Amino acid sequence: MIPEDFFSEYIEGRSVAELKLDFSDKSWEVKLSDRRITDGWEEFVVANDFRIGDVVAFRYVGNLVFHVSNLGPNYYEIEHNDGK
């Protein structure tokens, strides 16, 4: 759930957001319904190999863009090999 105060100040009335991982230039469009991320979330999770138990941190950078960090189950950021 998106926190209510954050939702009312930055998101309410909008239905689409963009998710990016800090290590990648690729982004995923997701739909917002009420205070939840809906369509597109599953594709984002699968493409980035998130697993049950992973802690995920969101950082709002503005204009409905969020940088997402997968901290893994132990709160340490998981390193990804992006081919660079």
CORVENGI-V428058 format. One record per residue. N is the residue number from 0. RES is the residue in three letters. SS is DSSP state (h for helix, s for strand, l for the rest). PHI is phi in radians with two decimals (999 if undefined). Layout:
# CORVENGI-V428058
[[N,RES,SS,PHI] [N,RES,SS,PHI]]
This chain:
# CORVENGI-V428058
[[0,MET,l,999] [1,ILE,l,-1.34] [2,PRO,l,-0.96] [3,GLU,h,-1.03] [4,ASP,h,-1.10] [5,PHE,h,-1.12] [6,PHE,h,-1.00] [7,SER,h,-1.18] [8,GLU,h,-1.44] [9,TYR,h,-2.01] [10,ILE,h,-2.07] [11,GLU,l,-0.84] [12,GLY,l,1.59] [13,ARG,l,-1.97] [14,SER,l,-2.19] [15,VAL,s,-2.39] [16,ALA,s,-2.34] [17,GLU,s,-2.10] [18,LEU,s,-1.96] [19,LYS,s,-2.38] [20,LEU,s,-1.60] [21,ASP,l,-1.04] [22,PHE,l,-1.56] [23,SER,l,-2.27] [24,ASP,l,-1.51] [25,LYS,l,-1.27] [26,SER,s,-2.31] [27,TRP,s,-2.19] [28,GLU,s,-1.55] [29,VAL,s,-2.22] [30,LYS,s,-1.63] [31,LEU,s,-1.98] [32,SER,s,-2.31] [33,ASP,l,0.97] [34,ARG,l,-1.95] [35,ARG,s,-2.23] [36,ILE,s,-1.55] [37,THR,l,-2.04] [38,ASP,l,-0.93] [39,GLY,l,1.74] [40,TRP,h,-1.12] [41,GLU,h,-1.07] [42,GLU,h,-1.10] [43,PHE,h,-1.06] [44,VAL,h,-1.10] [45,VAL,h,-1.14] [46,ALA,h,-1.09] [47,ASN,l,-1.90] [48,ASP,l,0.98] [49,PHE,l,-1.23] [50,ARG,l,-2.25] [51,ILE,l,-1.00] [52,GLY,l,1.74] [53,ASP,l,-1.17] [54,VAL,s,-1.65] [55,VAL,s,-2.07] [56,ALA,s,-1.90] [57,PHE,s,-1.96] [58,ARG,s,-2.14] [59,TYR,s,-1.40] [60,VAL,s,-1.88] [61,GLY,s,1.93] [62,ASN,l,0.91] [63,LEU,l,1.03] [64,VAL,s,-1.92] [65,PHE,s,-2.13] [66,HIS,s,-1.58] [67,VAL,s,-2.04] [68,SER,s,-2.08] [69,ASN,s,-1.64] [70,LEU,s,-1.58] [71,GLY,s,1.22] [72,PRO,l,-1.33] [73,ASN,l,-1.92] [74,TYR,l,1.17] [75,TYR,l,-1.96] [76,GLU,l,-1.06] [77,ILE,l,-1.40] [78,GLU,l,-1.48] [79,HIS,l,-2.01] [80,ASN,l,-1.67] [81,ASP,l,-1.68] [82,GLY,l,1.48] [83,LYS,l,-1.68]]
